[in-house]
Amino acid sequence: MYLCDDGHYEGMKFVRNCPACNLAKKISDQEDEKIRVIIDEFQTKKLEQALAERKAVRRPDKEKLQIYLVAVFGIEAPEMKTPKGKAAWEKIDAELEELNMRLGPIVEAL
Ligand SMILES: [Zn+2]
């Protein structure tokens, strides 16, 4: 309800051609917008806080998995002596690289 002090307040009526009513409406709309922005910010903050808290709770597991993957994929490659051995290792290495790339996002998503 947008009420001016021009007597229209008594009738609880917004009068389209009344400048005071229009000013009251404008101010009221601006205040509604300010309140909406404040509520949005509040809700965003609450959501961000909740997400941060959830992440904090899960952090130990994430860190454990990161350490685990670094250890698994950090194992030193064996040295191959024959062309067949080298070819086999290259295939295995490529597969491991792909696996590593698939596992990374799973841990990062925690
Ligand atoms: Zn008015």
Boltz pocket constraint, residues with backbone or C-beta under 6 A from the ligand:
constraints:
  - pocket:
      binder: B
      contacts: [[A, 3], [A, 4], [A, 5], [A, 6], [A, 7], [A, 8], [A, 13], [A, 15], [A, 18], [A, 19], [A, 20], [A, 21], [A, 22]]
      max_distance: 6.0
